[in-house]
């Protein structure tokens, strides 16, 4: 008996809604296989995306995605308010955290080179519902943050040529409410142009990204050189106000870690690289080099920039909002031009981060469409361009519409909480996939460890922020750390690995993913209340969409034999094993 669509008529839909609890039980925890993700579902929606990328493309996409406008803002705030000159170490610590997360991404990406990135990794590990919540938050974060970044580009372009973008390039409509009354056509034009480029070809997008990233790095090196030329080493230890704390660590070790939580936001962007792995020629060799290499390069660049800025001015004189350009304004007329040059460099950085983010968001939506939990129209890959045209166009138009009139002063925190949540989920997923084989072993020892370790990390984070400074705080924090380490030691010896990576795996399992889990929870603790409110609101919206549409669409697909493998094939495939095709 054939199953009729849940959306064929109002009566069918009402019947589907009444059956929601049963469908939730059946679909929410259903996990796809890597075989599904890497082969069959692609051809169902227009074939695969063309494999044109190599490791150097991925490095450029990673660098371009990370080195955007964020570093030009976070560095000032972290130096002035958190870490002082020791912000250099804050960047090194944040880079180390990003590298740990990059290892987790890389293990999945090598063995499952698909465009879905974190969405696909969560889907094959924790099932459809958690994957949908993850993907929905990522896409919403991307769209809103890209709109904000596009509007900030208008401001930086104005700075580059000495024009006030707010008065010259934006149109104010008095009848509209504040925050929605400044029309920005420049941002819309930029988004439309980039959308057309990424729809046309990933290869051409990569060439454009390489060009813009190369120019941006030249400007970064210019900033670094100017800092070393104009700077003074005494600024590392001596503030301008003698009443302020002095030394390289004016706010102590706590200040260094507090600064790391803030500057870590400057590293967000490399996750978009994982959405391009379906288009990589040699996944086994190119993905590890591209993902981890981009994080290492960016860490070095950031540390050099922080060192340069700390030499230019004492930490208490640094402008939190414009640290680099502000360091030259007012010094003397012959140095004011440097501020304009920095505006040009920041503009290139914003363009590259916007391009990479728009590439990533389209591929996330494309693969979510392949999973039948959003309309399959988004999953279509154009046969001529080999790009997800429908998803790219839809998200490009949505981003442009928001950027047109909405003043989003959320460049830092809007994307951070959703992305840190995804980093946390991917680290958990790596451990789960290594230690759990559904067919031969109970998942509860691993799940129990992950839950207990996360709870201990949350407790440490709460104590860090809520307990006053002093010896009692030190001992309590040390006790929490010992509990976390003890949990990892017991788990490491009590639970053997269920599967070994065939090509590339995270080293020192389970320690590196555990440290990543701990650090991501700790960094999440530094975010403000509105960020959590936004995350909760959009997650609630995603749950509603899943209940009223997605679970029924995926149920229909399963009934029609679209969403699952035939039983005979499914039994013959070892979950989590796939052989990436290596081309020379």
RODO-2510 file (C-alpha; in nm, 4 decimals, decimal comma):
residues 584
     n   res          X          Y          Z
     1     x     0,0000     0,0000     0,0000
     2     x     0,1553     0,3287    -0,1080
     3     x     0,1897     0,6076     0,1417
     4     x     0,0271     0,9380     0,0453
     5     x     0,2056     1,2626     0,1177
     6     x     0,1374     1,4312     0,4499
     7     x     0,0954     1,7563     0,2591
     8     x    -0,1328     1,6338    -0,0217
     9     x    -0,4436     1,7777     0,1451
    10     x    -0,5534     1,9510     0,4617
    11     x    -0,7016     1,6254     0,5904
    12     x    -0,3761     1,4393     0,5286
    13     x    -0,1795     1,7096     0,7087
    14     x    -0,4115     1,7078     1,0102
    15     x    -0,3786     1,3303     1,0290
    16     x    -0,0014     1,3706     1,0117
    17     x    -0,0061     1,6220     1,2978
    18     x    -0,2074     1,3795     1,5117
    19     x     0,0561     1,1154     1,4420
    20     x     0,3443     1,3485     1,5338
    21     x     0,4482     1,1628     1,8557
    22     x     0,4858     0,8327     1,6715
    23     x     0,6755     0,9963     1,3880
    24     x     0,9057     1,1712     1,6322
    25     x     0,9947     0,8421     1,7938
    26     x     1,0634     0,6943     1,4527
    27     x     1,2514     0,9822     1,2883
    28     x     1,4107     1,2131     1,5510
    29     x     1,6919     0,9746     1,6412
    30     x     1,7325     0,8163     1,2980
    31     x     2,0919     0,8467     1,1836
    32     x     2,2024     0,8459     0,8224
    33     x     2,4997     0,6400     0,7094
    34     x     2,8155     0,7777     0,5568
    35     x     2,7358     0,5740     0,2461
    36     x     2,4089     0,7666     0,2127
    37     x     2,5749     1,1024     0,2665
    38     x     2,8661     1,0465     0,0288
    39     x     2,6978     0,8789    -0,2670
    40     x     2,3336     0,8002    -0,3196
    41     x     2,1634     1,1185    -0,2031
    42     x     2,3863     1,3391    -0,4179
    43     x     2,2802     1,1851    -0,7463
    44     x     1,9154     1,2042    -0,6509
    45     x     1,9331     1,5840    -0,6661
    46     x     2,1384     1,6642    -0,9716
    47     x     2,4676     1,4838    -0,9208
    48     x     2,7818     1,5848    -0,7405
    49     x     2,9486     1,9216    -0,7229
    50     x     3,2533     1,9455    -0,9459
    51     x     3,5829     1,8559    -0,7752
    52     x     3,8043     2,1540    -0,8496
    53     x     3,9626     2,2471    -0,5158
    54     x     4,3049     2,1602    -0,3746
    55     x     4,4698     2,2156    -0,0363
    56     x     4,5820     2,5681    -0,1230
    57     x     4,2227     2,6609    -0,2132
    58     x     4,1080     2,5371     0,1272
    59     x     4,3836     2,7289     0,3057
    60     x     4,2834     3,0488     0,1263
    61     x     3,9143     2,9893     0,2000
    62     x     3,9999     2,9250     0,5653
    63     x     4,2199     3,2322     0,5983
    64     x     3,9668     3,4435     0,4076
    65     x     3,6811     3,3186     0,6233
    66     x     3,8581     3,3906     0,9514
    67     x     4,0526     3,7123     0,8921
    68     x     3,7567     3,9439     0,8499
    69     x     3,6378     4,2485     1,0370
    70     x     3,6355     4,0718     1,3729
    71     x     4,0082     4,1036     1,4417
    72     x     3,9915     4,4797     1,3850
    73     x     3,7403     4,5054     1,6707
    74     x     3,8089     4,2209     1,9134
    75     x     4,1798     4,3033     1,9481
    76     x     4,1095     4,6466     2,0909
    77     x     3,8483     4,5303     2,3395
    78     x     4,0542     4,2322     2,4519
    79     x     4,3671     4,4451     2,5017
    80     x     4,2080     4,7480     2,6678
    81     x     3,9618     4,5675     2,8957
    82     x     4,0795     4,2084     2,9414
    83     x     4,4416     4,1088     2,8868
    84     x     4,6580     4,4153     2,8228
    85     x     4,9766     4,3450     2,6206
    86     x     4,9338     3,9742     2,7040
    87     x     4,6605     3,9704     2,4379
    88     x     4,9340     3,8095     2,2255
    89     x     4,9055     3,5015     2,4465
    90     x     4,5271     3,5289     2,4342
    91     x     4,5432     3,4910     2,0574
    92     x     4,7814     3,1964     2,0888
    93     x     4,5471     3,0213     2,3347
    94     x     4,2424     3,0916     2,1178
    95     x     4,4302     2,9609     1,8147
    96     x     4,5130     2,6421     2,0047
    97     x     4,1416     2,5999     2,0874
    98     x     4,0487     2,6522     1,7234
    99     x     4,3098     2,3967     1,6152
   100     x     4,1592     2,1332     1,8455
   101     x     3,8157     2,1918     1,6937
   102     x     3,9728     2,1825     1,3473
   103     x     4,1134     1,8351     1,4227
   104     x     3,7625     1,7122     1,5048
   105     x     3,6224     1,8616     1,1847
   106     x     3,9051     1,7130     0,9813
   107     x     3,8460     1,3537     1,0939
   108     x     3,4848     1,3729     0,9789
   109     x     3,5656     1,5648     0,6604
   110     x     3,8302     1,3165     0,5423
   111     x     3,6061     1,0140     0,5880
   112     x     3,2882     1,1870     0,4772
   113     x     3,3758     1,4585     0,2227
   114     x     3,0299     1,6100     0,1767
   115     x     2,8986     1,9647     0,1557
   116     x     2,6952     1,9371     0,4741
   117     x     2,9805     2,0023     0,7139
   118     x     2,8730     1,9899     1,0774
   119     x     2,5122     1,9134     0,9823
   120     x     2,6132     1,5875     0,8154
   121     x     2,8532     1,4967     1,0972
   122     x     2,5795     1,5358     1,3581
   123     x     2,3235     1,3565     1,1411
   124     x     2,5299     1,0384     1,1079
   125     x     2,6084     1,0458     1,4801
   126     x     2,3176     1,1796     1,6859
   127     x     2,0344     1,1608     1,4362
   128     x     1,7984     1,3791     1,2406
   129     x     1,6568     1,6053     1,5132
   130     x     1,9883     1,7242     1,6581
   131     x     2,1230     1,7675     1,3044
   132     x     1,8243     1,9848     1,2131
   133     x     1,8652     2,2065     1,5213
   134     x     2,2353     2,2370     1,4439
   135     x     2,1824     2,3187     1,0762
   136     x     1,8971     2,5614     1,1389
   137     x     2,0989     2,7639     1,3906
   138     x     2,4007     2,7673     1,1616
   139     x     2,2034     2,8974     0,8658
   140     x     2,0275     3,1646     1,0717
   141     x     2,3606     3,2697     1,2217
   142     x     2,5162     3,2902     0,8769
   143     x     2,2334     3,4929     0,7227
   144     x     2,2098     3,7500     1,0014
   145     x     2,5845     3,7836     1,0519
   146     x     2,6447     3,8121     0,6770
   147     x     2,3909     4,0940     0,6650
   148     x     2,5740     4,2678     0,9487
   149     x     2,9132     4,2122     0,7843
   150     x     2,7859     4,3523     0,4535
   151     x     2,6657     4,6673     0,6271
   152     x     2,9980     4,7033     0,8080
   153     x     3,1685     4,6878     0,4681
   154     x     2,9917     5,0115     0,3791
   155     x     3,1407     5,1757     0,6884
   156     x     3,4950     5,0523     0,6214
   157     x     3,4801     5,1578     0,2563
   158     x     3,3805     5,5033     0,3719
   159     x     3,6760     5,5082     0,6119
   160     x     3,9094     5,4028     0,3322
   161     x     3,8213     5,7035     0,1167
   162     x     3,7446     5,9493     0,3945
   163     x     3,3650     5,9570     0,3536
   164     x     3,1002     5,9178     0,6229
   165     x     2,9012     5,6170     0,5036
   166     x     2,6152     5,6918     0,7451
   167     x     2,5480     6,0334     0,5928
   168     x     2,6621     5,9887     0,2326
   169     x     2,5831     5,6303     0,1350
   170     x     2,2860     5,5376     0,3532
   171     x     1,9352     5,6768     0,3180
   172     x     1,7547     5,7523     0,6438
   173     x     1,3758     5,7161     0,6491
   174     x     1,2395     5,9034     0,9499
   175     x     0,9029     5,7258     0,9467
   176     x     1,0594     5,3873     1,0155
   177     x     1,1656     5,2732     1,3674
   178     x     1,5244     5,3276     1,4759
   179     x     1,7477     5,0357     1,3849
   180     x     1,5431     4,9687     1,0718
   181     x     1,5453     5,3115     0,9117
   182     x     1,8861     5,3296     0,7407
   183     x     1,8682     5,1892     0,3877
   184     x     2,2017     5,0501     0,2708
   185     x     2,2063     4,9836    -0,1041
   186     x     2,5860     4,9331    -0,1080
   187     x     2,5528     4,6244     0,1133
   188     x     2,2754     4,4866    -0,1075
   189     x     2,4781     4,5331    -0,4272
   190     x     2,7807     4,3591    -0,2724
   191     x     2,5712     4,0604    -0,1611
   192     x     2,4037     4,0257    -0,5007
   193     x     2,7381     4,0345    -0,6842
   194     x     2,8880     3,7712    -0,4534
   195     x     2,5750     3,5561    -0,4897
   196     x     2,6084     3,5618    -0,8682
   197     x     2,9759     3,4648    -0,8412
   198     x     2,9183     3,1673    -0,6117
   199     x     2,6260     3,0524    -0,8283
   200     x     2,8416     3,0668    -1,1394
   201     x     3,1399     2,8607    -1,0241
   202     x     3,3199     2,7475    -0,7115
   203     x     3,6486     2,7574    -0,9053
   204     x     3,6016     3,1255    -0,9945
   205     x     3,4914     3,1940    -0,6368
   206     x     3,8176     3,0407    -0,5198
   207     x     4,0219     3,2565    -0,7583
   208     x     3,8433     3,5686    -0,6343
   209     x     3,8940     3,4615    -0,2745
   210     x     4,2656     3,3974    -0,3328
   211     x     4,3054     3,7419    -0,4852
   212     x     4,1199     3,9220    -0,2071
   213     x     4,2888     3,7147     0,0646
   214     x     4,6325     3,7860    -0,0831
   215     x     4,5619     4,1589    -0,0864
   216     x     4,4274     4,1431     0,2669
   217     x     4,7387     3,9646     0,3954
   218     x     4,9517     4,2350     0,2329
   219     x     4,7583     4,4967     0,4282
   220     x     4,7967     4,2927     0,7468
   221     x     5,1716     4,2769     0,6963
   222     x     5,1653     4,6517     0,6346
   223     x     4,9946     4,7009     0,9716
   224     x     5,2477     4,4716     1,1394
   225     x     5,5477     4,6458     0,9836
   226     x     5,4123     4,9910     1,0695
   227     x     5,3620     4,8766     1,4263
   228     x     5,7190     4,7537     1,4594
   229     x     5,8521     5,0693     1,2921
   230     x     5,6463     5,3172     1,4930
   231     x     5,6157     5,1146     1,8127
   232     x     5,8121     5,1095     2,1366
   233     x     5,8895     4,7946     2,3364
   234     x     5,8280     4,9766     2,6662
   235     x     5,4565     4,9843     2,5838
   236     x     5,4516     4,6107     2,6602
   237     x     5,4965     4,6839     3,0309
   238     x     5,4229     5,0522     3,0990
   239     x     5,0704     5,2022     3,0792
   240     x     5,0225     5,5738     3,0167
   241     x     4,8335     5,6106     3,3445
   242     x     5,0580     5,5146     3,6353
   243     x     4,7527     5,4275     3,8462
   244     x     4,6582     5,1463     3,6071
   245     x     4,8036     4,7956     3,6537
   246     x     5,1427     4,7601     3,4840
   247     x     5,3545     4,4800     3,3431
   248     x     5,3010     4,2382     3,0588
   249     x     5,0192     4,0719     3,2579
   250     x     4,8334     4,3722     3,4042
   251     x     4,5192     4,1650     3,4659
   252     x     4,6935     3,8393     3,5554
   253     x     4,6352     3,4931     3,4120
   254     x     4,2590     3,5386     3,4381
   255     x     4,2856     3,8385     3,2062
   256     x     4,4708     3,6308     2,9472
   257     x     4,1983     3,3663     2,9432
   258     x     3,9222     3,6272     2,9483
   259     x     4,0882     3,7891     2,6489
   260     x     4,1087     3,4504     2,4769
   261     x     3,7318     3,4058     2,5092
   262     x     3,6795     3,7357     2,3293
   263     x     3,9398     3,7040     2,0521
   264     x     3,8337     3,3434     1,9819
   265     x     3,5447     3,4950     1,7908
   266     x     3,8007     3,6122     1,5337
   267     x     3,8696     3,2466     1,4465
   268     x     3,5106     3,1608     1,3656
   269     x     3,4860     3,1002     0,9921
   270     x     3,7050     2,7965     0,9298
   271     x     3,4008     2,5716     0,9775
   272     x     3,2718     2,6969     0,6418
   273     x     3,5706     2,5231     0,4804
   274     x     3,4246     2,1859     0,5819
   275     x     3,1235     2,2575     0,3579
   276     x     3,3567     2,2705     0,0548
   277     x     3,5090     1,9259     0,1025
   278     x     3,2707     1,7658    -0,1472
   279     x     3,4491     1,9724    -0,4128
   280     x     3,8034     1,8711    -0,3091
   281     x     4,0075     1,6587    -0,5485
   282     x     4,2107     1,4635    -0,2924
   283     x     4,0188     1,4603     0,0386
   284     x     4,2664     1,2379     0,2242
   285     x     4,5630     1,4707     0,1775
   286     x     4,4085     1,8091     0,0966
   287     x     4,1545     1,8410     0,3795
   288     x     4,3951     1,7993     0,6759
   289     x     4,6409     2,0435     0,5204
   290     x     4,3715     2,2937     0,4239
   291     x     4,1723     2,3012     0,7480
   292     x     4,4518     2,2822     1,0048
   293     x     4,6944     2,4836     0,7917
   294     x     4,4554     2,7783     0,7679
   295     x     4,4090     2,7853     1,1469
   296     x     4,7856     2,7825     1,2065
   297     x     4,8503     3,0596     0,9520
   298     x     4,5757     3,2781     1,0968
   299     x     4,7068     3,2245     1,4510
   300     x     5,0515     3,3483     1,3448
   301     x     4,8999     3,6520     1,1686
   302     x     4,6850     3,7393     1,4686
   303     x     4,9762     3,7128     1,7119
   304     x     5,1856     3,9406     1,4903
   305     x     4,9015     4,1943     1,4679
   306     x     4,8508     4,1885     1,8449
   307     x     5,2235     4,2357     1,9036
   308     x     5,2333     4,5258     1,6589
   309     x     4,9382     4,6997     1,8207
   310     x     5,0753     4,6508     2,1733
   311     x     5,3979     4,8208     2,0647
   312     x     5,2169     5,1171     1,9101
   313     x     5,0370     5,2317     2,2248
   314     x     5,0155     5,1507     2,5960
   315     x     4,7216     4,9171     2,6480
   316     x     4,5142     5,1797     2,8350
   317     x     4,5323     5,4203     2,5372
   318     x     4,4156     5,1720     2,2757
   319     x     4,0764     5,2513     2,1212
   320     x     3,8564     4,9445     2,1873
   321     x     3,6440     5,0122     1,8777
   322     x     3,9207     5,0939     1,6253
   323     x     4,2530     4,9780     1,7720
   324     x     4,4669     4,9765     1,4578
   325     x     4,3409     5,2812     1,2706
   326     x     4,2979     5,4720     1,5979
   327     x     4,6633     5,4187     1,6837
   328     x     4,7643     5,6483     1,3972
   329     x     4,4847     5,9077     1,4051
   330     x     4,5924     6,2229     1,5858
   331     x     4,9591     6,1307     1,6064
   332     x     5,0529     6,3719     1,3326
   333     x     4,9059     6,4663     0,9991
   334     x     5,1682     6,2691     0,8118
   335     x     5,0496     5,9426     0,9725
   336     x     4,6735     5,9867     0,9313
   337     x     4,6881     5,8261     0,5873
   338     x     4,7670     5,4953     0,7569
   339     x     4,4118     5,4910     0,8943
   340     x     4,2758     5,5074     0,5393
   341     x     4,5015     5,2227     0,4297
   342     x     4,3800     5,0111     0,7217
   343     x     4,0231     5,0832     0,6112
   344     x     4,1060     4,9447     0,2657
   345     x     4,2629     4,6342     0,4165
   346     x     3,9643     4,5751     0,6440
   347     x     3,7353     4,6070     0,3417
   348     x     3,9201     4,3263     0,1625
   349     x     3,8990     4,1165     0,4777
   350     x     3,5245     4,1699     0,5044
   351     x     3,4741     4,0746     0,1395
   352     x     3,6657     3,7491     0,1781
   353     x     3,4901     3,6493     0,5005
   354     x     3,1544     3,7332     0,3405
   355     x     3,2352     3,5284     0,0296
   356     x     3,3409     3,2218     0,2302
   357     x     3,0419     3,2473     0,4642
   358     x     2,7988     3,2716     0,1717
   359     x     2,9581     2,9669     0,0088
   360     x     2,9219     2,7780     0,3350
   361     x     2,5622     2,8730     0,4106
   362     x     2,4440     2,7618     0,0660
   363     x     2,6053     2,4217     0,1007
   364     x     2,4583     2,3697     0,4443
   365     x     2,1093     2,4352     0,3080
   366     x     2,1744     2,2167     0,0036
   367     x     2,2606     1,9122     0,2144
   368     x     1,9745     1,9769     0,4555
   369     x     1,7521     1,9633     0,1473
   370     x     1,9052     1,6282     0,0519
   371     x     1,7927     1,4956     0,3896
   372     x     1,4276     1,5743     0,3080
   373     x     1,3722     1,7861     0,6194
   374     x     1,3419     2,1045     0,4133
   375     x     1,2027     2,1189     0,0583
   376     x     1,4180     1,9194    -0,1842
   377     x     1,4226     2,2232    -0,4160
   378     x     1,7140     2,3549    -0,2074
   379     x     1,9164     2,0397    -0,2791
   380     x     1,9305     2,0870    -0,6552
   381     x     2,2792     2,1145    -0,8017
   382     x     2,2869     2,2900    -1,1389
   383     x     2,4179     2,0505    -1,4074
   384     x     2,6239     2,3180    -1,5852
   385     x     2,7730     2,5131    -1,2959
   386     x     2,7877     2,2185    -1,0484
   387     x     2,6863     2,4587    -0,7712
   388     x     2,3792     2,4630    -0,5412
   389     x     2,2157     2,7478    -0,7320
   390     x     1,8755     2,7336    -0,5623
   391     x     2,0142     2,7417    -0,2093
   392     x     2,2689     3,0102    -0,3011
   393     x     2,0076     3,2358    -0,4633
   394     x     1,7513     3,1951    -0,1845
   395     x     1,9980     3,2714     0,0942
   396     x     2,1592     3,5521    -0,1050
   397     x     1,8233     3,7242    -0,1518
   398     x     1,7346     3,6712     0,2146
   399     x     2,0668     3,8164     0,3290
   400     x     2,0339     4,1154     0,0955
   401     x     1,6801     4,1882     0,2165
   402     x     1,7933     4,1941     0,5799
   403     x     2,1060     4,3971     0,5039
   404     x     1,8979     4,6553     0,3154
   405     x     1,7261     4,8073     0,6175
   406     x     1,8222     4,6280     0,9406
   407     x     2,1027     4,7779     1,1482
   408     x     2,2542     4,4705     1,3090
   409     x     2,5035     4,5738     1,5741
   410     x     2,5845     4,2097     1,6424
   411     x     2,8976     4,1450     1,4380
   412     x     3,0667     3,9550     1,7202
   413     x     2,8071     3,7686     1,9268
   414     x     2,5339     3,6900     1,6752
   415     x     2,7277     3,4109     1,5064
   416     x     2,9438     3,3097     1,8009
   417     x     2,7012     3,1201     2,0235
   418     x     2,5569     2,9076     1,7437
   419     x     2,8998     2,8258     1,6054
   420     x     3,0512     2,7451     1,9447
   421     x     2,7539     2,5170     2,0078
   422     x     2,8288     2,3386     1,6793
   423     x     3,1996     2,3074     1,7664
   424     x     3,0928     2,1519     2,0959
   425     x     2,8601     1,9078     1,9208
   426     x     3,1230     1,8029     1,6650
   427     x     3,3780     1,7300     1,9415
   428     x     3,1194     1,5106     2,1161
   429     x     3,0360     1,3419     1,7867
   430     x     3,4003     1,2487     1,7212
   431     x     3,4226     1,0671     2,0539
   432     x     3,0870     0,8966     2,0045
   433     x     3,1749     0,7731     1,6547
   434     x     3,5115     0,6372     1,7694
   435     x     3,3835     0,4505     2,0743
   436     x     3,0331     0,3388     1,9747
   437     x     2,9330     0,0813     1,7161
   438     x     2,5545     0,0575     1,7117
   439     x     2,5536    -0,3042     1,6016
   440     x     2,7978    -0,4423     1,8598
   441     x     2,8177    -0,2122     2,1630
   442     x     2,5856    -0,0202     2,3945
   443     x     2,6224     0,3576     2,3563
   444     x     2,5470     0,4290     2,7229
   445     x     2,9019     0,4176     2,8660
   446     x     3,0119     0,6753     2,6084
   447     x     2,6983     0,8869     2,6441
   448     x     2,7290     0,8810     3,0225
   449     x     3,0899     0,9966     3,0002
   450     x     3,0038     1,2792     2,7578
   451     x     2,7190     1,3998     2,9792
   452     x     2,9272     1,3871     3,2985
   453     x     3,2247     1,5575     3,1333
   454     x     3,0045     1,8356     2,9956
   455     x     2,8389     1,8886     3,3350
   456     x     3,1812     1,9141     3,5005
   457     x     3,2899     2,1676     3,2361
   458     x     2,9745     2,3716     3,2957
   459     x     3,0395     2,3658     3,6707
   460     x     3,3975     2,4872     3,6182
   461     x     3,2734     2,7687     3,3936
   462     x     3,0101     2,8829     3,6433
   463     x     3,2628     2,8814     3,9269
   464     x     3,5136     3,0752     3,7134
   465     x     3,2680     3,3588     3,6542
   466     x     3,0687     3,3610     3,9789
   467     x     3,3142     3,2866     4,2625
   468     x     3,5206     3,5853     4,3870
   469     x     3,8961     3,5772     4,3382
   470     x     4,1020     3,4166     4,6105
   471     x     4,2448     3,0880     4,7340
   472     x     3,9050     2,9178     4,7805
   473     x     3,8267     2,9798     4,4134
   474     x     4,1609     2,8313     4,3091
   475     x     4,1034     2,5118     4,5074
   476     x     3,7457     2,4692     4,3827
   477     x     3,8513     2,5173     4,0225
   478     x     4,1408     2,2772     4,0667
   479     x     3,8999     2,0177     4,2103
   480     x     3,6733     2,0558     3,9064
   481     x     3,9670     2,0093     3,6729
   482     x     4,0786     1,6977     3,8584
   483     x     3,7286     1,5517     3,8292
   484     x     3,7235     1,6218     3,4536
   485     x     4,0676     1,4671     3,4057
   486     x     3,9685     1,1678     3,6188
   487     x     3,6562     1,1096     3,4096
   488     x     3,8657     1,1115     3,0919
   489     x     4,1238     0,8730     3,2393
   490     x     3,8592     0,6236     3,3543
   491     x     3,6801     0,6411     3,0192
   492     x     4,0047     0,5963     2,8264
   493     x     4,0884     0,2745     3,0108
   494     x     3,7368     0,1347     3,0580
   495     x     3,5939     0,1834     2,7074
   496     x     3,7961     0,0600     2,4050
   497     x     3,7634     0,2252     2,0657
   498     x     3,5015     0,0629     1,8432
   499     x     3,6497     0,1796     1,5126
   500     x     3,9838     0,3092     1,3944
   501     x     4,0020     0,5798     1,1253
   502     x     4,1260     0,4365     0,7988
   503     x     4,2755     0,7572     0,6603
   504     x     4,3098     1,0389     0,9136
   505     x     4,2021     1,0599     1,2749
   506     x     4,2220     1,2953     1,5692
   507     x     4,5432     1,2104     1,7601
   508     x     4,5533     1,1403     2,1341
   509     x     4,1956     1,0210     2,1619
   510     x     3,9928     1,1029     2,3638
   511     x     4,2025     1,3856     2,5095
   512     x     4,1947     1,6362     2,2234
   513     x     3,8151     1,6261     2,1747
   514     x     3,7723     1,6410     2,5544
   515     x     3,9844     1,9554     2,5747
   516     x     3,7834     2,0988     2,2847
   517     x     3,4557     2,0240     2,4666
   518     x     3,5865     2,1862     2,7842
   519     x     3,7163     2,4983     2,6100
   520     x     3,4044     2,5494     2,3988
   521     x     3,1842     2,5334     2,7101
   522     x     3,4207     2,7726     2,8856
   523     x     3,4067     3,0155     2,5927
   524     x     3,0276     2,9911     2,5799
   525     x     3,0259     3,1100     2,9398
   526     x     3,1733     3,4441     2,8329
   527     x     2,8813     3,5364     2,6075
   528     x     2,6116     3,7791     2,7157
   529     x     2,2474     3,7191     2,8022
   530     x     2,1008     3,8537     2,4749
   531     x     2,3112     3,6027     2,2808
   532     x     2,1583     3,3169     2,4777
   533     x     1,8121     3,4674     2,4365
   534     x     1,8629     3,4794     2,0592
   535     x     1,9949     3,1237     2,0558
   536     x     1,6985     3,0045     2,2604
   537     x     1,4481     3,1887     2,0411
   538     x     1,5840     3,0555     1,7125
   539     x     1,6214     2,7063     1,8545
   540     x     1,2561     2,7190     1,9609
   541     x     1,1570     2,8321     1,6120
   542     x     1,3609     2,5458     1,4654
   543     x     1,1856     2,2943     1,6923
   544     x     0,8453     2,4245     1,5816
   545     x     0,9437     2,3997     1,2136
   546     x     1,0661     2,0450     1,2719
   547     x     0,7388     1,9458     1,4410
   548     x     0,5044     2,1020     1,1857
   549     x     0,6989     2,0199     0,8675
   550     x     1,0351     1,8438     0,8791
   551     x     0,9469     1,5284     1,0714
   552     x     0,6517     1,4678     0,8381
   553     x     0,8545     1,5339     0,5226
   554     x     1,1281     1,2930     0,6313
   555     x     0,8652     1,0372     0,7353
   556     x     0,7081     1,0581     0,3881
   557     x     1,0510     1,0167     0,2281
   558     x     1,1202     0,7082     0,4390
   559     x     0,7847     0,5550     0,3499
   560     x     0,8573     0,6089    -0,0186
   561     x     1,2049     0,4551     0,0150
   562     x     1,3865     0,7855    -0,0459
   563     x     1,5279     0,8567     0,2963
   564     x     1,6785     0,5187     0,3825
   565     x     1,8897     0,2528     0,2258
   566     x     1,7314    -0,0737     0,1259
   567     x     1,7678    -0,3179     0,4143
   568     x     1,9950    -0,5561     0,2277
   569     x     2,2411    -0,2848     0,1333
   570     x     2,2211    -0,1209     0,4734
   571     x     2,3243    -0,4385     0,6537
   572     x     2,6261    -0,4838     0,4308
   573     x     2,7779    -0,1454     0,5086
   574     x     2,9850    -0,0778     0,8167
   575     x     2,8615     0,2499     0,9593
   576     x     3,1181     0,5256     0,9457
   577     x     3,3398     0,3693     0,6799
   578     x     3,3751     0,5299     0,3412
   579     x     3,6598     0,5362     0,0940
   580     x     3,7278     0,8864    -0,0369
   581     x     3,8252     0,8902    -0,3994
   582     x     4,1824     1,0076    -0,4450
   583     x     4,2696     1,1773    -0,7706
   584     x     4,6101     1,2717    -0,8950
***
